[in-house]
Amino acid sequence: MLKDGNILIGKAGDKEISLIPSQMNRHGLIAGASGTGKTVTLKVIAESLSELGVPTFIADVKGDLSGMIKSGDLDGISERLASMGIEDYEVRNYPVHFFDVYQNYGHPVRAKMQDMGPMLLSRIMGLTEAQEGVLNIIFRVAQDMDLDIIDLKDLQAMTNYVGEHSKEYTTRYGNVSKQSVGAIQRNLLQLETQGGDKFFGMPAINIDDWMSTEGGLGVMNMLECEVLFQHPLLYSAFLLWLLSELYNRLPEVGDCDKPKMVFFFDEAHLLFDDAPKRLMEQIEQTVKLIRSKGVGVFFCTQSPSDIPASVLAQLSNRIQHSLRAYTPAELKAVKQAADSFRQNPDLDTAEAITNMKTGQALVSVLDEEGAPTIVEKTKILPPKSSMNIAPEEEVMRYIERDSLYGKYEKSFDPESAYEEMEDIYRKEEEERLAAEEAKKQAKLQEQKEKQEAREKAKKEKEQAEWGNRLAKKAQNKLENEALNIGIRSAKKLLKGWLK
């Protein structure tokens, strides 16, 4: 509910508790055990942002937010409104664009694999450090070959290609083991069974379509996550990719009167569970820097302890619903939650956390100067839209009537690594055959030259032998002539003596 330009989320006694729009890009936390009212709080904030003309992105993990498209039941909330002294409260519906990675209950959401990159893909597939290194090499080879990696079969084709040329690429880029290549292929196959073949492809989602308004109201972009939530690595990587895309696409705006967009990430702990150090650093940096782009992020989870301290420190607007504490670990979580607030001397924060009713929350938000207010036990307003789940057939009709219908429904497969790989293999085969033919011709030429050399040597030998025979014959003739001359001379001499 908007009041005096701020977002009224509830009352602490007679005191109004409001979120200041100019401080909402300083991020926030909505925490509490299941069934304590987190979803209602999320709806109240998202509705008010819509009335401010601010679009939102909401991950609907439990599938209970579709009622935003219908007006609420004023009779059902009149008693609560009266108890809070709220008058002139008008129920209404809000513009929603439904999205679904699995393309069943919303517009398809697709991304290009090369936009997500090897680090997030490694996170999705649970690769080891060595396997992630090989995946980096695969993307680098594709880049050097000017090949796009759009969908799963593109990456499968590139992985197979690099594996077949592992010796060549190990020398150039680093070790490419067959074991790592095999592990990547197995994980890609598993990712395909989780729906990766639908998520990765074209047309890729245009973030600008999530920054829209309709009739002056900010559009709520609602991601159906009931199925996606069952694949937590894909879910968490998708959400982080989304933040990264926004950060890279949006210009710096600095301080602004209201955010450009606000994200609500339910089951936020999935972003951080088992996240490697480098990924945690990226999450922390993205959350820290994206506020300069005018984007606010609200993490919704059961306990603040689900959020790493480095990220939790950046969540300035905090709404804590009741926590249950029976075990030592739960008691510790309660104490940590209580200690994270600016203390109210009139309120035992730790005691209140475990005893609040559904629809109540401890709230501390940023004031006009950006300082946290003292924590107040707050009764949260009811939402203006329906708290019931909209019937599936009604949601489907709504989707078919909205302004985005038809833009993403039909996929297409551009020429990329998989399609070009046939030509690459054909050219390599032609080059191989040409090299073999050249080698064959070189061998034939070598044999020819050897044969010619042998024939030349033979001819030279024959000529030499023929010359030797002629010389010998001539010598014999000369010797015979000399002998004959000697005989004649001797005869002549003998005749002279006889006389």
C-alpha positions, 0 to 999 in steps of 0.5 A: 500500500502506498502512503505519502510516496512510501510503501506501507507494509504494516503497523507496530501498534499505531506506528506506521512501518514503511519501506522508502523506495529510494532505499530499496536498491540497498536490498532486503531480507524476508525470513521466517519459518514455513507458514509464518507469512513470508509470501504475504509480505512479499506480495504486499511489497511487490504490489506497492512496487507495481503501483509505483511503476516499478517492475519486479521479478518473482521466483514462485517456488511454491506456485502460490503467487498466481493470484496476483492476476485477480482482485482480493476478497475485501470481506476476507481481510476487512477484520484485519484491516479494521484491527490495524485502523486501515481505511479506504483499502481497495482490492485490485489485480496486477499485471503479470507476465508468467515465465516457465523454463519448462515451457508449461505454465508461462512464456519460455525462458531461454539463455545462450550457453556462452552467455552463462559461461563455463563457471556457472555451467560448472556450478550447474553440473557440479564439476571438479576444478580440473573438469572446470578447467577443461570446460574453460578450454572448450569455450576458448577453443570455440571462441578461437574457431569463431563458433557460437555455443548456443544450446546443449548439442553445441557444447556436446559437439565442442566437447567431443571435438576437443576430446578428439584433438586433446593432444593438440590442445593440451600442448596449446592450452593445458591438459585435456584429459579424456577422463575430464572430457568424459565427465563433462559429457556425462553431466551434459547428458544429465543436464539434458534430462533436467530440462537443459535442452529447453532452457538453453537455446533461442530466442534468448530472453531479452531482459528489457522485456522484464523492465516494462509497465502496463497502464502505469503499473510495474509488471510482475515477472513471475517465474514458475519454479515448482519444477525448476526448484527440484533441480536446485543447481539449475535454479540457483545458477539461473538466478545468478545468471539473471543478476549478472545479465542485469548488471552487465546490461543496465547503465549506472544510475547512482541514487534514484527516487525509486528502483528500476527493478526489484528481484525476489528470490525465494529459497535463497539458500540454494544460491549459496549451498555448496557454492565454491569460493570463486562463485561466492565471490561473484555472488557477493560482488554482483549483489554489492554492485548491482544497486548502483544500477538501480536494482534491488534484491530481496532474498526470501529464506527460512533463516538469516543464517542461510545467507553468508555473512558477507551477503547478509551484511548488504541486506539493509531492509530486514523483515523477520517472521517467526522462527521455531527454536527447539534444538541448539542450532535453531536457538543459535539461529534465533540469537543471530537473527535477533543480533542482526537488528538495531535493537529496540529497548522496549522489545526483547527481540530474541523472545519475539522471534519465537512467539510471533503469530502468523502475519507478524514480523520484526521489521527494520528498514532504512530511513531517509538518511540510509540508517537502519531504524530500530526493530519493531514488532509489526502486523503486516498488511494483507495483500490487495490481490487474491491470496488464492492460487488462480485456476490453471486454465485462467492463468493459461488464458491470461498468458495468451492475452498478454503483450509478450505472447508469441515472442518466445513461444517458438524456438529456432536453432541458428547455425552454431557449433553443432551445425558447423561441426559437420563442415569442420569435420568434412574440411579436416577429412579433406585435409587429411585425405589431401595430406595422405595423397600428398604423402603418397605422391611424395613417396611415389616421387621418391620411388621414381627418383630412386628408380631413375637414379638406379637406371642412371647408375646402371647406364653409367655402369654399362657405359663405363663397362663398354668404354672399358671394353673398347679401351681394352680392345684398342689396347689389345690391338695396339699391343698386337700391332706393336708385337707385329711391328716388333716381329717384323723388325726382328725378322728384318734384323735377323735377315741383316745378320744372316747376310 
